[in-house]
Amino acid sequence: MNTPLRRLASVALVMCLVLIGSATWVQFFQSDRLDNDSRNVRTLYRALGDARGPIVVDGVAVASSVPVDDVFGFQRQYSDPVTYSSITGFFGVTGRTGLEQAQNGYLSGSSDQLVFSRLRDVFLGRPPEGAAVETTISPAVQEAALRALGDQEGAIVAIEPSTGRILALVSTPGFDPNELATHDMRAARSAYETLLTAPGNPLRSKAYQERYAPGSTFKLVVAAAALESGRYDASSTLPAPHTYTPPQTSRGIGNFGGGGCGSDPITLDDSLRVSCNTSFAWLGVDLGADALRRQAEAFGFNTEVTIPMLAANSRFPASLDAPQTAQSAIGQFEVQATPLQMAMVSAAIANDGTLMTPYLVDTVRAANLSTVRTTEPKVFARPISASTARTLTEMMENVVRSGSARPVQIPGVAVAAKTGTAQSGQQAPHVWFTGFAPANDPQVAVAVFVKHGGDARHDEATGGRVAAPIARAVIEAVLTS
């Protein structure tokens, strides 16, 4: 080979290597970035052009893909949008949230578990279809929870204690996912921008994405720590002054309304029943911050929880001094919890001290109805012993019989519960309820959160007055459905 041909071949070889390297770089190393680039309309067309699988509640599709006569071919449709928006989320040109995001691999058909379904569709010449995601939600319980909460801003979570199945997941205000599913990009983006700035932040679920001071519902965790320590039982007495001043400070902690707790000293049982701040603040300091933190973390605080959507971590702070520990023991200072977390606390007590992993997806089925995946109940943690769970159940029943949770009473049904009122600056306090029923055969654990007391006046915003009647409606729906 003469010199000119040899040089030409070398140049051609270098150009081929550069071309191969460039293609490899783009198709392999940059594929994720290019796929997720908002300017990549091919990804958008591909996602919107396939028939996503439905999201199903009790055999009925609440989210499905319907054929449309436009360039995309299919559009997402939500049949009962506001009722289930906190569960389904949305899927459209502006993105995806909720189950639409967390189960996207199954819904879109791109999951590795659906590879044989995709191959079958190719060989049979059928258009690709996503899998159906069947939820654990009970429509009767979900609807009862939404009705009971009404126009108040808040959240409700209902869990089956023995399995972890989520029976209701409500966050208000909700939104209409159909407005975001439209293929009119300008209208979809306008609706999305409106929702981002709407009062109550409807795109974020208060049930699992937002966390708040749990107030006196956190006393269940403190009482559990006391019982687990072996140093206390239900009849142990605690100091209960009108004002308790922790060590290292001159700033006292008072009781709700500024009064006493009925007696001083007071038993642990009665302290929980009347929700005595001063005795629980003293108890928190006596137990110590580390003991409270260990117990909180045993219930799931400071731990990642997926349902399968990722929940915000409920928080018990580190490095507390004595005054901060006292405030934390009554669910204030920097203690933060999601309604999901407080439902988990009650569910663990209801289930003899065993906390089951909460889950929202029951079964995933391919388009041919074959089962792709079934969720099996599994243990999340064992935060307390069975004996501690029994003692706490009896104490919580007393809260319902003659304490702050009396409005949740149901004739013929023993209910175990704890209410909470969490201060929130100059605004009305947040109000809480958490509990389970029937106490002797638990079918449901419930957490109710109403932001700034909802419709109640500032001086009437308490967990007993506002949240307990809502919880009663949810419990009754479970027991009659």
C-alpha positions in Angstrom: 0.0 0.0 0.0 1.5 3.3 -1.0 1.8 6.3 1.4 -1.3 8.3 0.3 -3.6 5.3 0.6 -2.1 4.5 4.0 -2.8 8.0 5.3 -6.3 8.0 3.9 -7.0 4.7 5.6 -5.6 6.0 8.9 -7.8 9.2 8.7 -10.9 7.0 7.9 -10.1 4.7 10.9 -9.7 7.7 13.3 -13.0 9.2 12.0 -14.8 5.8 12.6 -13.4 5.6 16.1 -14.4 9.1 16.9 -17.9 8.4 15.5 -18.2 5.2 17.5 -17.0 7.0 20.6 -19.3 9.9 20.2 -22.3 7.6 19.6 -21.4 5.5 22.7 -21.0 8.6 24.8 -24.4 10.0 23.8 -26.4 6.7 23.8 -24.9 5.2 27.0 -23.3 7.8 29.3 -25.7 10.7 28.5 -28.9 8.6 28.0 -30.4 9.4 31.3 -29.8 13.1 31.1 -31.2 13.3 27.5 -34.2 11.2 28.4 -35.0 13.5 31.3 -34.3 16.7 29.5 -37.5 18.7 29.3 -36.7 19.8 25.7 -36.6 16.1 24.6 -40.1 15.9 23.0 -39.4 12.3 21.9 -39.5 11.1 25.6 -42.7 13.1 26.1 -44.3 11.6 23.0 -43.2 8.1 23.9 -44.6 8.4 27.5 -47.9 9.9 26.4 -48.3 7.7 23.4 -48.6 4.4 25.2 -51.5 3.1 27.1 -50.6 3.3 30.8 -52.1 0.8 33.1 -54.9 1.8 35.4 -54.8 2.7 39.1 -57.6 0.6 40.7 -59.6 1.1 43.9 -61.7 -1.9 44.9 -62.0 -3.1 41.3 -62.7 0.3 39.8 -60.2 2.2 37.8 -59.8 5.7 39.2 -57.0 6.6 36.8 -56.9 5.2 33.2 -55.6 5.9 29.7 -58.2 6.6 27.1 -57.6 6.9 23.3 -57.7 10.4 21.9 -57.5 11.8 18.4 -54.2 13.8 18.7 -50.5 13.3 18.1 -50.1 11.5 21.5 -52.8 8.8 21.1 -53.7 8.4 24.8 -54.6 10.7 27.6 -54.8 10.1 31.3 -58.3 10.3 32.8 -59.2 10.5 36.5 -62.8 9.3 37.3 -63.1 10.6 40.9 -60.3 13.2 40.9 -60.6 15.1 44.2 -61.3 11.9 46.3 -58.2 10.2 45.1 -55.8 13.0 44.1 -53.7 12.5 47.2 -53.2 8.8 46.1 -53.0 8.9 42.3 -51.1 12.2 42.0 -51.1 13.2 38.3 -49.5 12.3 35.0 -49.1 14.8 32.2 -46.9 17.1 30.2 -45.7 18.9 33.4 -44.6 15.7 35.1 -46.0 13.1 37.5 -46.6 12.6 41.2 -48.1 10.2 43.7 -48.6 6.6 42.5 -48.2 7.8 39.0 -44.6 8.5 39.9 -43.9 5.8 42.5 -45.3 3.0 40.3 -44.3 4.5 36.9 -42.3 1.4 35.9 -45.4 -0.8 36.2 -47.9 1.7 34.9 -45.8 2.5 31.8 -44.9 -1.1 31.2 -41.1 -0.4 31.4 -40.4 -2.4 34.6 -38.0 -5.3 34.3 -40.8 -7.5 35.7 -42.8 -6.9 32.6 -40.2 -7.8 30.1 -42.0 -11.0 28.9 -45.2 -9.0 28.5 -43.4 -6.5 26.3 -41.9 -9.3 24.2 -45.3 -10.9 23.8 -46.7 -7.6 22.6 -43.9 -7.3 20.1 -44.4 -10.8 18.7 -48.2 -10.5 18.5 -48.0 -7.0 17.0 -50.0 -5.5 19.8 -49.5 -1.9 21.1 -47.7 -1.9 24.5 -49.8 -1.7 27.6 -48.8 -1.0 31.2 -49.8 -3.0 34.2 -52.7 -2.3 36.5 -51.9 -1.1 40.1 -54.5 -2.3 42.5 -54.5 -0.3 45.8 -55.4 -1.2 49.3 -57.8 1.7 49.7 -61.4 1.1 50.8 -63.6 3.5 48.9 -66.2 3.6 51.8 -63.5 4.6 54.3 -61.8 7.1 51.9 -65.1 8.8 51.1 -66.1 8.9 54.8 -62.8 10.5 55.7 -63.1 13.1 53.0 -66.7 14.0 54.0 -65.8 14.2 57.7 -62.8 16.5 57.1 -64.9 18.6 54.7 -63.4 22.0 53.7 -60.9 22.0 56.6 -57.2 21.8 55.7 -55.7 18.6 57.0 -55.1 14.9 56.6 -56.4 11.5 57.6 -54.6 8.1 57.5 -56.3 4.8 58.3 -54.3 1.6 58.6 -55.2 -2.0 59.2 -52.9 -2.8 62.2 -52.4 -6.5 61.6 -51.2 -6.1 58.0 -50.2 -2.4 57.4 -52.7 -2.0 54.6 -53.6 1.6 54.1 -57.4 1.9 54.0 -57.7 5.7 53.6 -55.2 8.4 52.7 -56.8 11.8 52.6 -55.2 15.3 52.2 -57.2 18.5 51.9 -57.4 20.6 49.9 -57.2 18.2 47.0 -56.9 19.0 43.3 -58.3 17.8 39.9 -55.5 15.8 38.1 -57.5 16.0 34.9 -56.5 19.7 34.6 -52.9 18.6 34.5 -53.4 15.6 32.3 -54.6 17.7 29.3 -52.5 17.6 26.2 -52.9 21.4 25.8 -49.4 22.2 27.1 -50.2 25.9 27.8 -53.3 25.0 29.8 -51.5 22.2 31.7 -48.6 24.5 32.6 -51.0 27.3 33.7 -52.9 24.8 35.9 -49.7 23.6 37.4 -48.4 27.1 38.2 -51.8 27.9 39.7 -51.7 24.9 42.0 -48.1 25.6 43.1 -49.2 28.9 44.6 -52.8 27.8 45.7 -53.7 28.1 49.4 -53.1 24.9 51.2 -50.5 23.7 48.8 -52.8 21.0 47.2 -50.0 19.3 45.2 -48.3 18.1 48.4 -50.0 15.5 50.5 -50.3 16.5 54.2 -50.8 12.8 55.0 -47.2 11.8 54.3 -45.2 14.6 52.7 -45.7 17.3 55.4 -44.8 17.1 59.1 -46.0 19.0 62.0 -45.6 19.2 65.8 -47.6 16.3 67.1 -48.5 17.9 70.4 -50.0 15.6 73.1 -50.3 12.6 70.7 -46.5 12.2 71.2 -47.2 11.5 74.9 -48.0 7.9 73.7 -44.3 7.6 72.7 -43.2 9.0 76.1 -45.5 6.7 78.0 -44.2 3.8 76.0 -40.6 4.8 76.9 -41.6 5.0 80.6 -43.2 1.5 80.6 -40.4 0.0 78.6 -37.8 1.3 81.0 -39.2 -0.9 83.7 -39.2 2.0 86.2 -42.8 2.9 85.7 -46.2 1.3 85.4 -49.7 2.7 84.9 -50.1 3.4 88.6 -46.7 5.1 89.1 -47.1 8.6 90.4 -45.6 11.7 88.8 -45.4 15.3 90.1 -48.1 17.5 88.4 -47.8 21.1 89.5 -49.6 23.9 87.7 -46.3 24.9 86.2 -43.2 22.8 85.8 -39.8 24.5 85.4 -37.2 22.2 83.9 -33.5 22.3 85.1 -31.2 24.9 83.4 -34.0 27.4 82.7 -36.4 29.8 84.5 -39.1 29.4 81.9 -41.9 27.2 83.1 -44.2 24.8 81.2 -48.0 25.0 82.0 -51.0 22.9 81.3 -53.6 23.5 78.6 -55.8 26.4 79.8 -53.3 27.2 82.6 -55.0 25.0 85.2 -54.0 21.9 87.1 -54.3 18.2 86.3 -56.8 17.2 88.9 -54.2 16.0 91.5 -50.6 16.4 92.4 -49.0 13.9 92.3 -50.8 12.0 89.5 -50.6 8.5 88.2 -49.2 7.9 84.7 -52.6 6.5 83.7 -54.5 9.6 84.8 -51.7 11.9 83.4 -52.4 10.5 79.9 -56.1 10.5 80.4 -56.2 14.3 81.2 -53.1 15.0 79.0 -51.1 16.6 81.8 -48.3 18.7 80.3 -46.4 19.3 83.5 -46.2 15.6 84.5 -45.1 14.5 81.1 -42.5 17.3 80.8 -41.1 16.1 84.1 -41.2 12.5 83.0 -39.4 13.3 79.7 -36.5 14.9 81.7 -36.4 12.0 84.1 -36.2 9.5 81.3 -33.7 11.5 79.4 -33.5 12.6 75.8 -31.7 9.5 74.6 -34.5 7.2 76.0 -37.1 9.3 74.2 -35.2 9.3 71.0 -34.7 5.5 71.1 -38.4 5.0 71.6 -39.4 7.5 68.9 -37.0 5.9 66.4 -38.4 2.4 67.3 -41.8 3.7 66.2 -40.3 5.0 62.9 -39.1 8.5 63.6 -35.9 9.5 61.9 -36.4 6.6 59.5 -37.3 6.5 55.8 -40.8 5.1 55.0 -42.1 4.3 51.6 -45.8 3.4 50.9 -44.5 3.2 48.0 -44.3 7.0 47.7 -41.5 8.3 49.9 -42.8 9.9 53.1 -41.1 12.8 54.8 -39.0 11.6 57.8 -40.8 12.3 61.1 -38.2 13.9 63.3 -37.1 13.6 66.9 -34.1 16.0 67.3 -30.6 15.2 68.5 -28.6 16.8 71.3 -31.4 18.1 73.5 -30.7 19.9 76.8 -33.2 19.5 79.7 -35.6 22.4 78.8 -35.7 21.1 75.2 -36.3 17.5 76.4 -39.2 18.7 78.5 -40.8 20.5 75.5 -40.1 17.5 73.3 -41.9 15.2 75.7 -45.2 17.1 75.1 -44.7 17.0 71.3 -43.4 20.5 70.9 -39.9 22.1 70.3 -38.5 20.5 67.2 -40.5 17.2 67.3 -42.2 16.8 63.9 -44.5 14.0 62.7 -46.5 13.1 59.6 -50.1 11.9 60.1 -48.8 8.6 58.6 -46.3 8.4 61.5 -48.9 8.9 64.2 -51.1 6.3 62.6 -48.1 4.0 62.7 -47.7 4.6 66.5 -51.3 3.6 67.2 -51.1 0.7 64.8 -48.1 -0.7 66.7 -49.9 -0.5 70.0 -53.0 -2.1 68.5 -51.0 -5.0 67.1 -49.5 -6.1 70.4 -46.4 -4.0 69.9 -45.5 -5.1 66.4 -45.5 -2.4 63.8 -46.3 -3.7 60.3 -44.9 -1.8 57.2 -47.6 0.5 55.9 -48.4 -0.1 52.2 -50.7 1.3 49.6 -50.3 -1.2 46.7 -51.9 -4.6 47.0 -51.4 -6.2 43.6 -49.8 -5.4 40.2 -51.4 -7.2 37.2 -50.1 -7.3 33.7 -52.5 -6.4 30.8 -53.4 -10.1 30.4 -54.4 -10.1 34.1 -51.5 -12.3 35.2 -50.1 -11.3 38.7 -46.8 -9.5 38.4 -46.4 -8.7 42.1 -48.4 -9.0 45.3 -47.5 -7.2 48.5 -47.0 -9.5 51.5 -47.4 -7.9 54.9 -44.0 -7.6 56.7 -42.8 -6.4 60.0 -41.4 -2.9 60.1 -40.3 -2.9 63.8 -41.2 -4.2 67.2 -41.1 -0.9 69.2 -42.7 -2.2 72.4 -43.4 -5.4 74.2 -46.9 -7.0 74.1 -47.3 -6.2 77.8 -46.5 -2.5 77.2 -49.0 -2.5 74.3 -51.7 -3.9 76.6 -51.1 -1.3 79.3 -51.1 1.5 76.7 -54.3 0.2 75.2 -56.0 0.3 78.7 -54.7 3.8 79.3 -55.9 4.9 75.9 -59.3 3.4 76.5 -59.5 5.6 79.7 -58.8 8.7 77.5 -61.9 7.8 75.6 -64.1 6.9 78.6 -63.4 9.9 80.7 -60.7 12.0 79.1 -60.1 14.3 76.2 -61.2 11.8 73.5 -64.8 11.3 74.7 -66.3 12.6 71.4 -65.0 9.5 69.6 -67.1 7.2 71.8 -69.1 4.6 69.7 -71.9 2.7 71.4 -70.9 -1.0 71.8 -67.4 -0.4 70.6 -64.3 0.1 72.8 -62.0 2.7 71.3 -58.5 3.5 72.4 -57.2 7.0 71.6 -55.1 10.0 72.3 -55.8 13.6 71.3 -53.4 16.4 70.7 -53.2 20.2 70.5 -50.0 21.6 69.1 -49.2 25.3 69.5 -48.5 27.1 66.2 -47.3 30.7 67.0 -50.0 33.3 67.0 -52.4 31.2 64.9 -54.9 28.7 66.2 -53.1 25.4 67.2 -53.0 22.3 65.1 -55.2 19.6 66.4 -54.7 15.8 66.3 -56.2 12.5 67.1 -54.7 9.0 66.9 -56.2 5.8 68.1 -57.7 2.4 67.1 -60.8 0.3 67.4 -62.2 -2.0 68.5 -59.7 -1.9 71.3 -60.1 -5.7 72.0 -59.9 -6.7 68.3 -58.4 -3.8 66.3 -59.6 -3.4 62.7 -58.3 0.1 62.1 -55.7 2.6 63.4 -56.4 6.2 62.6 -54.6 9.5 62.6 -56.4 12.8 62.0 -54.7 16.1 61.6 -56.5 19.5 61.2 -54.3 22.5 60.5 -54.8 25.5 62.7 -57.9 23.9 64.2 -59.9 24.1 61.0 -63.3 25.8 61.4 -63.0 26.1 65.2 -62.4 29.3 67.0 -58.9 29.7 68.5 -60.1 28.9 72.0 -62.1 25.8 70.8 -59.4 24.3 68.7 -58.6 21.1 70.5 -58.1 17.5 69.3 -61.1 16.3 71.3 -63.5 18.9 69.8 -62.3 19.0 66.2 -60.3 15.8 65.3 -62.1 13.1 67.5 -65.5 13.4 65.7 -63.7 13.1 62.4 -62.0 9.9 63.6 -65.3 8.5 64.8 -66.7 8.8 61.2 -63.7 7.0 59.8 -63.8 4.2 62.4 -67.6 3.7 61.9 -67.0 3.4 58.1 -64.4 0.7 58.7 -66.6 -1.3 61.0 -69.7 -1.1 58.7 -67.9 -1.6 55.4 
